[in-house]
Each structure stands twice: as C-alpha cells, then as structure tokens.
C-alpha cells in the first residue's frame, strides 16, 4: 500500500452517529483511496464495535479508543491528531460527509499548489453552499485573514499541513462544550502561512440528521462565552496584528454578542446580560474600532449593553431592532463606515456580485 498522504480524524462519541457514511465518503474516490487514511476516535465507546461497523469499507481505516469523561469533542480530536504522520491532516464530524469526488479534487489541488491550509466549501445537508468565508472577489489563493473574512470560518474544515499544525502548537480547546475549534482555526488562518480556498473542488456537507448533538444541549451563558474568554487567557488577541484583531473582534461581536442577545433575550436575566456586556467591553479594550462597521440596528443593541447591561433594556432594544427599516439595517451611525469591509452593506454587495458571477458562468 502507498504511504498515506492525508489522514482525516473523526471523533465519534455516540453509536447512533452515521459513522459509516462519514468514513465511506472520505474513501469513495478510487484514485486516492491508497493515499488517504481515516482515523476514527471512539470517544467513550467500545472501539471493537466501531471496527466491526466499518469492516466492509475498502480503505485504510483505524479506530483508536479514547476515554476522558468530558462532554466535548476536543479531547478525541487532539488524541487523533497527535497520532497523525501524514503530510496533510483534516478533521470531520461523525455525522458529516464529503460529496463524491471531493477528496480526489482536494488532494490534486494541495499536491499541485502546496498551501499550508486549504479551506473547504461547505453546506448544510439539503441546502446550498454557505458563503463563508466571504473572500474578496476573484480571490481563492493566498488569502488574508482580515481582508478575506476568514474568521467567520473558525472550523478548520478542509486540509492543513501537519507540520504547520505542530509548529504552531494548534490544539482544540479542552473543557469547553462549544467552540473547541475557535483558537485552532483563528491561529491557523492568521499565522498558518499560505491559506487557499478549495473553490470548485467539491463540498463538505454538515449532516443535519444526527440523533443527538453534543453542542445543542442547554448551555449556561458562561458555557457559551467560555471559548472567547479562553482567547484572552491564551494570548490569542495579543498575537494578532491590529487589523486581524479588529476583524476577529467584529466577528465575535456579530456572532456571539448580537446573535445570542437576539436569540436569548427573553431568557436572560440581569446577571447573564451583564456577562455579555462585560465581554463586549473586554473585546473593545483590545479592538477599539470594532464597533465602527456595525449598522444602526445592531448598534442599538450594542450601545445598550455598554450603557445599561440589564435584561429589561436588552429585551426592549432587541424588540426595537426587529422593526428596523432599510436605512437602519444597511447604514452605520456615522455613514462613513457604511462601506467598511465588515459592514452589512458591503457584505450585501459582495453577496450580490458573487451570485451574479455564478449565474453568468
């Protein structure tokens, strides 16, 4: 058998997961089957059971037992990645899969171009391609973490050079229930060298039919915010350039602060809202310009968290923001930053241009 070129690690903690589909999708392309290894980490499961289930799939498959008693994918992913000896590595969720031909095209690309990391195109099962990362028009090679908005894709899905992973000391975050890949992806995109997008090279599909998901259980606010707090504790912000730091801060404010505030406003108490307000202030301490690209609709919520981080104020601001018109949804308070790289209006323009280009090809 040829020496493997790629090793993809799958962490499986539940026997109900469709692990056969995930593994088979990585090995379905005959032209690369001899150079792909799949490492399945049986997280708290009997490895022999998974070995029997995977026995009928043709290819290089190994199942590693792992026990840590922690409800997080970080431990098994770190365990599996520590055993990798191939030039390129990857990770996959046990309920996810690749479309036919994807691995073949990925390997052809990285062999020809030799990037340090190649970002997969992704979609949710049954849906179209997700537009993240929203890279600059016409760009897919030698991407920049800030200019190409790579932080909106913290999950390191695709292929990355094993030596670069170890040189940077990349690990999934132990002890968190969600966001275990935050630091891994952030450091990889910002410090990993040459980053390419695998545009037109097949798709990684996020499975939506799992019987149970580790990250979808009820979580406290502190559990939701833990991965971001760890970014400060682990010195991630301090290691970034000013531009990258601001780009990351905008993403965290947009997804974690505003996203959770809008989704959970009716459930949060004063203590919870104060935690969001404190985190927002902490982010702005390291990236003071991060609020500039936010539209008026979002600023209503953010300004309220800074001025009066209380549950009643948050609920009122969220309710008001839901009735925002186009001007408030598209424009920033000072107008000057309405076309900033991270602004809503700039993103809408890029969405339109990319859609238009796809239709004309």
MARTORLO-67599 format. One line per 3 residues: number of its first residue (from 0); their letters; for each residue x negated, y, z negated of C-alpha. Coordinates in nm, 3 decimals. Each point is the difference from the previous one (the first is absolute). Last residue first. Layout:
N
NUM = a = X:Y:Z; ...
This chain:
361
360 = xxx = 2.066:3.121:1.580; 0.242:0.292:0.005; 0.214:-0.118:-0.290
357 = xxx = -0.298:-0.057:-0.226; -0.127:0.352:0.065; 0.337:0.150:-0.098
354 = xxx = 0.007:-0.192:-0.327; -0.353:0.112:-0.080; 0.086:0.361:0.077
351 = xxx = 0.320:-0.009:-0.207; -0.164:-0.158:-0.305; -0.286:0.250:0.031
348 = xxx = 0.241:0.293:0.008; 0.189:-0.136:-0.300; -0.328:-0.038:-0.191
345 = xxx = -0.096:0.361:0.072; 0.343:0.114:-0.124; -0.029:-0.201:-0.322
342 = xxx = -0.340:0.148:-0.082; -0.312:-0.213:-0.050; -0.212:0.153:0.278
339 = xxx = 0.129:0.351:-0.067; 0.266:0.124:0.241; 0.233:0.145:-0.266
336 = xxx = -0.307:0.128:-0.185; 0.043:0.366:0.087; 0.376:-0.010:-0.063
333 = xxx = -0.065:0.103:-0.367; 0.271:-0.225:-0.150; -0.070:-0.286:0.246
330 = xxx = 0.238:-0.067:0.287; 0.164:-0.316:0.134; 0.239:-0.125:-0.266
327 = xxx = 0.084:0.346:-0.136; 0.060:0.140:0.347; 0.195:-0.309:0.103
324 = xxx = 0.250:0.021:-0.282; -0.040:-0.131:-0.353; 0.297:-0.177:-0.159
321 = xxx = -0.208:-0.277:-0.151; -0.232:0.259:-0.153; 0.275:0.128:-0.226
318 = xxx = 0.069:-0.344:-0.145; -0.374:-0.058:-0.055; -0.037:0.338:-0.172
315 = xxx = 0.297:-0.061:-0.232; -0.119:-0.349:-0.091; -0.348:0.133:-0.069
312 = xxx = 0.127:0.283:-0.218; 0.213:-0.237:-0.209; -0.290:-0.246:-0.039
309 = xxx = -0.254:0.254:-0.120; -0.332:0.107:0.150; 0.068:0.376:-0.004
306 = xxx = -0.247:0.212:0.197; -0.222:-0.262:0.162; 0.271:-0.259:0.059
303 = xxx = 0.229:0.276:0.125; -0.260:0.122:0.248; -0.030:-0.354:0.133
300 = xxx = 0.374:-0.054:0.046; 0.066:0.334:0.173; -0.330:-0.043:0.184
297 = xxx = 0.139:-0.307:0.172; 0.284:0.189:0.168; -0.219:0.301:0.072
294 = xxx = -0.246:-0.208:0.198; -0.328:-0.130:-0.134; -0.319:0.096:0.186
291 = xxx = -0.136:0.233:-0.275; 0.052:-0.229:-0.299; -0.339:-0.175:0.032
288 = xxx = -0.204:0.319:-0.015; -0.117:-0.049:-0.361; -0.135:-0.354:0.059
285 = xxx = -0.174:-0.119:-0.319; 0.217:0.199:-0.244; 0.296:-0.045:0.234
282 = xxx = -0.007:-0.376:-0.059; -0.004:0.051:-0.378; 0.287:0.244:0.021
279 = xxx = 0.205:-0.252:0.198; -0.087:-0.273:-0.250; 0.123:0.217:-0.287
276 = xxx = 0.326:0.076:0.180; 0.061:-0.366:0.076; -0.064:-0.089:-0.365
273 = xxx = 0.226:0.285:-0.115; 0.275:-0.146:0.216; -0.035:-0.335:-0.177
270 = xxx = 0.007:0.155:-0.347; 0.301:0.213:0.089; 0.199:-0.301:0.118
267 = xxx = 0.005:-0.154:0.347; 0.287:-0.208:0.137; 0.194:0.261:0.201
264 = xxx = -0.318:0.136:0.160; -0.128:-0.344:0.102; -0.005:0.010:0.381
261 = xxx = -0.064:0.372:0.041; -0.263:0.019:-0.274; -0.160:-0.323:0.119
258 = xxx = -0.051:0.126:0.354; -0.097:0.351:-0.111; -0.275:-0.109:-0.239
255 = xxx = -0.122:-0.327:0.150; 0.044:0.047:0.373; -0.038:0.372:0.064
252 = xxx = -0.222:0.079:-0.298; -0.224:-0.298:0.067; -0.028:0.083:0.371
249 = xxx = -0.078:0.364:-0.067; -0.267:-0.098:-0.255; -0.165:-0.237:0.248
246 = xxx = -0.024:0.275:0.260; -0.134:0.245:-0.257; -0.269:-0.243:-0.114
243 = xxx = -0.092:-0.076:0.361; -0.052:0.369:0.072; -0.194:0.062:-0.320
240 = xxx = -0.223:-0.301:0.066; 0.069:-0.309:-0.207; -0.207:-0.153:-0.282
237 = xxx = 0.160:0.210:-0.274; 0.347:-0.113:0.109; -0.097:-0.366:-0.039
234 = xxx = -0.162:0.042:-0.341; 0.136:-0.323:-0.149; 0.206:0.179:-0.266
231 = xxx = 0.148:0.242:0.252; 0.100:-0.271:0.246; 0.119:-0.208:-0.297
228 = xxx = 0.267:0.260:-0.074; 0.123:-0.054:0.355; 0.026:-0.378:-0.044
225 = xxx = 0.181:0.045:-0.337; 0.275:0.230:0.126; 0.262:-0.266:0.067
222 = xxx = -0.093:-0.191:-0.315; 0.024:0.319:-0.209; 0.341:0.071:0.151
219 = xxx = 0.121:-0.341:-0.113; 0.059:-0.273:0.253; 0.300:-0.220:0.078
216 = xxx = -0.097:-0.273:0.243; -0.085:0.074:0.361; -0.378:-0.035:-0.018
213 = xxx = -0.027:-0.377:-0.049; 0.247:-0.080:0.275; 0.262:-0.273:-0.005
210 = xxx = 0.174:-0.222:0.255; -0.207:0.151:0.281; 0.196:0.098:0.312
207 = xxx = -0.143:0.345:0.073; -0.331:-0.113:0.147; -0.243:0.277:0.090
204 = xxx = -0.105:-0.067:0.359; -0.357:0.067:0.114; 0.016:0.095:0.367
201 = xxx = -0.187:-0.057:0.323; -0.300:0.176:0.146; 0.169:0.302:0.158
198 = xxx = -0.167:0.235:-0.248; -0.242:-0.174:-0.233; -0.094:0.327:-0.170
195 = xxx = -0.371:0.058:-0.058; -0.207:0.093:-0.306; -0.378:0.049:0.026
192 = xxx = -0.163:0.046:-0.339; 0.178:-0.126:-0.310; -0.012:0.314:-0.212
189 = xxx = 0.339:0.167:0.047; 0.202:-0.285:0.153; -0.158:-0.270:-0.219
186 = xxx = 0.009:0.212:-0.316; 0.369:0.071:0.039; 0.086:-0.357:0.100
183 = xxx = -0.167:-0.168:-0.297; 0.113:0.271:-0.243; 0.366:-0.040:0.089
180 = xxx = 0.005:-0.382:0.050; 0.141:-0.085:-0.345; 0.282:0.244:0.067
177 = xxx = 0.261:-0.186:-0.204; -0.007:-0.213:-0.314; -0.336:0.128:-0.125
174 = xxx = -0.247:-0.202:-0.210; -0.284:-0.039:0.247; -0.039:0.251:0.281
171 = xxx = -0.109:-0.174:0.322; -0.373:0.009:0.049; -0.244:0.189:0.221
168 = xxx = -0.361:0.011:-0.115; -0.095:0.237:0.282; -0.281:-0.228:0.123
165 = xxx = 0.226:-0.299:-0.057; 0.277:0.126:0.227; -0.259:0.118:0.254
162 = xxx = -0.155:-0.347:0.012; 0.342:-0.159:0.055; 0.080:0.218:0.300
159 = xxx = 0.371:0.080:0.003; 0.291:-0.152:0.189; 0.367:0.097:0.009
156 = xxx = 0.205:0.100:-0.304; -0.193:0.206:-0.255; 0.316:0.128:-0.177
153 = xxx = -0.063:0.371:-0.062; 0.179:0.102:0.318; 0.116:0.357:-0.065
150 = xxx = -0.362:0.065:-0.092; -0.095:-0.025:0.367; 0.143:0.342:0.087
147 = xxx = -0.209:0.027:0.321; -0.167:0.332:-0.087; -0.048:-0.103:-0.364
144 = xxx = -0.141:-0.354:0.028; -0.174:0.064:0.330; 0.032:-0.256:0.277
141 = xxx = -0.289:-0.132:0.205; 0.224:-0.158:0.264; 0.379:0.029:0.037
138 = xxx = 0.051:0.357:0.111; 0.211:0.127:0.291; 0.223:0.213:-0.217
135 = xxx = -0.129:0.019:-0.355; 0.084:-0.287:-0.231; 0.333:-0.055:-0.173
132 = xxx = -0.115:-0.296:-0.209; 0.269:-0.105:-0.016; 0.258:0.017:0.279
129 = xxx = 0.172:-0.328:-0.098; 0.066:-0.222:0.299; 0.359:-0.113:0.047
126 = xxx = 0.224:-0.201:-0.232; 0.103:-0.363:-0.057; -0.285:-0.069:-0.241
123 = xxx = -0.159:0.327:-0.104; -0.264:0.122:0.239; -0.375:0.032:0.004
120 = xxx = -0.283:0.109:0.230; -0.320:-0.131:-0.150; -0.291:0.218:-0.109
117 = xxx = -0.347:-0.108:0.111; -0.281:0.050:-0.250; -0.378:0.024:0.034
114 = xxx = 0.045:0.015:0.375; -0.191:-0.244:0.222; 0.145:0.107:0.339
111 = xxx = -0.016:-0.320:0.209; 0.015:-0.256:-0.277; 0.254:0.214:-0.187
108 = xxx = 0.229:0.018:0.302; -0.017:-0.364:0.109; 0.067:-0.102:-0.361
105 = xxx = 0.306:0.220:-0.030; 0.135:-0.114:0.336; -0.017:-0.367:-0.096
102 = xxx = 0.146:0.074:-0.341; 0.299:0.173:0.159; 0.082:-0.254:0.269
99 = xxx = 0.327:-0.110:-0.159; 0.131:0.254:-0.259; -0.178:-0.011:-0.334
96 = xxx = 0.164:-0.099:-0.329; 0.119:0.122:-0.340; 0.161:-0.194:-0.289
93 = xxx = -0.333:-0.105:-0.151; -0.139:0.352:0.028; -0.313:0.026:0.209
90 = xxx = -0.361:0.103:-0.056; -0.288:0.033:0.244; -0.368:-0.072:0.037
87 = xxx = -0.269:0.043:0.263; -0.355:-0.137:0.018; 0.095:-0.322:-0.181
84 = xxx = -0.118:-0.106:-0.346; 0.319:0.057:-0.203; -0.005:-0.138:-0.355
81 = xxx = 0.037:0.336:-0.177; 0.293:0.083:0.230; 0.198:-0.293:-0.143
78 = xxx = -0.051:0.092:-0.364; 0.067:0.368:0.069; 0.325:-0.089:0.177
75 = xxx = 0.100:-0.238:-0.280; -0.058:0.263:-0.271; 0.157:0.297:0.179
72 = xxx = 0.329:-0.173:0.086; 0.151:0.098:-0.334; 0.211:-0.170:-0.266
69 = xxx = -0.297:-0.099:-0.214; -0.043:-0.353:-0.143; -0.353:-0.024:0.138
66 = xxx = -0.004:-0.333:0.182; -0.149:-0.073:0.342; -0.013:-0.314:0.214
63 = xxx = -0.158:0.034:0.346; 0.164:-0.140:0.313; -0.210:-0.034:0.315
60 = xxx = 0.111:0.013:0.360; -0.208:-0.037:0.317; 0.247:-0.084:0.276
57 = xxx = 0.294:-0.214:0.108; 0.299:0.032:-0.231; 0.148:-0.331:-0.121
54 = xxx = -0.180:0.001:-0.334; 0.140:0.338:-0.106; 0.276:-0.134:-0.224
51 = xxx = -0.230:-0.265:-0.144; -0.267:0.258:-0.081; 0.262:0.221:-0.165
48 = xxx = 0.101:-0.280:-0.237; -0.363:-0.090:-0.070; -0.071:0.360:-0.107
45 = xxx = 0.249:-0.030:-0.287; 0.110:0.357:-0.056; -0.115:0.280:-0.232
42 = xxx = -0.126:0.197:0.298; -0.077:-0.254:0.271; -0.250:0.199:0.206
39 = xxx = 0.027:-0.081:0.370; -0.318:0.050:0.202; 0.056:-0.006:0.376
36 = xxx = -0.302:-0.047:0.225; -0.015:0.131:0.354; -0.280:-0.083:0.246
33 = xxx = 0.127:-0.337:0.130; 0.357:0.124:0.042; -0.109:0.291:0.218
30 = xxx = 0.099:-0.118:0.350; 0.285:-0.215:-0.134; 0.201:0.293:-0.138
27 = xxx = 0.232:-0.141:-0.270; -0.253:0.012:-0.283; 0.099:0.324:-0.177
24 = xxx = 0.370:-0.057:0.067; -0.023:-0.354:-0.139; -0.126:0.131:-0.335
21 = xxx = 0.281:0.251:-0.045; 0.272:-0.234:0.120; -0.119:-0.284:-0.225
18 = xxx = -0.005:0.235:-0.300; 0.372:0.068:0.024; 0.019:0.101:-0.371
15 = xxx = 0.216:-0.221:-0.220; -0.308:-0.154:-0.160; -0.072:0.335:-0.170
12 = xxx = -0.338:0.153:-0.082; -0.164:-0.003:0.344; -0.299:0.222:0.081
9 = xxx = -0.111:-0.020:0.363; -0.363:0.066:0.092; -0.098:0.030:0.367
6 = xxx = -0.347:-0.119:0.101; -0.139:0.113:0.336; -0.308:-0.112:0.194
3 = xxx = 0.012:-0.365:-0.100; -0.302:-0.212:0.103; 0.102:-0.219:0.294
0 = x = 0.121:-0.354:-0.083
